[in-house]
Every structure is written in structure tokens, then in C-alpha cells.
Amino acid sequence: MFICFGESTTLIVLIYIDDILITGSTPTQVASFIAKLNSVFALRDLGRLTYFLGIKVSYHEDSIHLIQTKYVSDLLHELGFKGSVLPFYSRGSASPGLTAMFLCFGESTTLIALMYIDDILIIDNSPTQVASLVAKLNFVFVLRDLERLTYFLDIEVSYHEDSIHLNQTKYVFDLLHRTTMFDTKPVKTPGAVGHNLSKFDGEHMEDASHYRSIVGALQYLTITRPDIAFAVNKACQFMQQPLPEN
């Protein structure tokens, strides 16, 4: 790693084998340095950084997220786990994060590792096995143990004697605020009884993205609220071209 400090700028160069990562305070400064290097030897500009040294880089408005999902995934596979990385859509978002579930079966135990971005949830009926896996992971990179699980992927966890309760209260409140329905009155049934919805009565919405986002968020809510599954399934049938009535 090389660092060059200017009066009001900082240029950082990170080299690994034949890859060079250049970041600076201003695009002009970076472009100028690339031009100087390119005059000595040929460079191939790969554009905006997306992956480097096992770290995936994603961009969100004014922030940058660093994710090592694949790196941890490869490590878990080496330790005998089976699983894969899948997209996870939080609150109906069109931009998926990466989540992964890995299973490791022993003679009398099953070790489960659920990973989302930089969070890892480890579950097993043997505290010894959990501690052993945490020690192995901690040997490769630094972990911060958050102790007993209380919140993960928009699901709240509470403990009552010998049972665990899952709820999405905060998720529901956020969804109600998002749809400006927080002050509406509750109903006994999640859908109108005996009312058939149509795909053809009325004009289609010009922008259906909001409808799809809300229905997607409701789908995730059925994890802890299976009683609304039928009504949500009905709403899903109009995802392609929803009507105002839907």
C-alpha cells in the first residue's frame, strides 16, 4: 500500500500481483495518476471497483459497502459445510443483498450458519460445536461476538423459558409508515370476504414499482404471519399489471 498526501487531497495505491487499486479524494487526481502510469506500461481500466482481494464492493447513494460473503462461503465449505449464496430482498427492495445458509451434519448434531453481509448467525444444539466454529473463523479474521440473538434480517427474537418467539413488529410499523397507513383501523380478516379481484376492470398503474415493493414486503412478513398468506398470494397475482383496485 502506498499513500501520497497533498495539500487537500490523499491518493492511495494498493497493489496485489498484477492488480492495482487506486483511490483518491478527487476523480481528477486519480485520472492524472493513471495517465502517468499508463505512459510507462499499458494499463487496462476495469472501471468502478466491484471485487478485490476477496472483498465485494457495492455502492449505495453516498456510501460504499464492503462484503466478504464469498470469502466466508469458501471457508465454510472447506470446514465441511454445504450451502450456497442467494439474493435477499429486504423490505421489497429491488436491490438484493447476499444471504447464505450453510449446514454441517454430524453424528448427533447439526450446525447451521446463516450469513447476511457482515453478520453471521450460528446455531447448534451443542454449545461446544458453536464455540469451535467461532474459534476457527476468528483465527482467519476478527469476529465480534454479539452474544444471544435479538434481531436478524428484520426478525426480532425473544426468549421465554424453554421457547423462542419470532416477531416482526418493527418491520410492520416501518411498513405501515411507508404506506401511510399507520393510523388506519385494524380489520378482523386480511382480505375482503367474497370479493373477487379482476385484472381487467380499470386502468393499469403507470408505475407499478411501488405496488410490487409493498407486496414483496408483505411476502416477507408471512414468515411470522402465516394468517395473511392467502391475501398476500392474491395480491401477488396482479404483480405484472396491477390496477388501483388491487
Secondary structure, DSSP 8 states (H G I E B T S, - for coil): -EEEE-SS-EEEEEEETTEEEEEESSHHHHHHHHHHHHTTS------S--EETTEEEEEETTEEEEE-HHHHHHHHHHTT-EEEEEEE-GGG-SS-EEEEEEEEE-SS-EEEEEEETTEEEEE-S-HHHHHHHHHHHHHHS------S--EETTEEEEEETTEEEEE-HHHHHHHHHHTT-TTS---SSSS-TT----SSSS---S--HHHHHHHHHHHHHTTT-GGGHHHHHHHHTTSSS--TT-
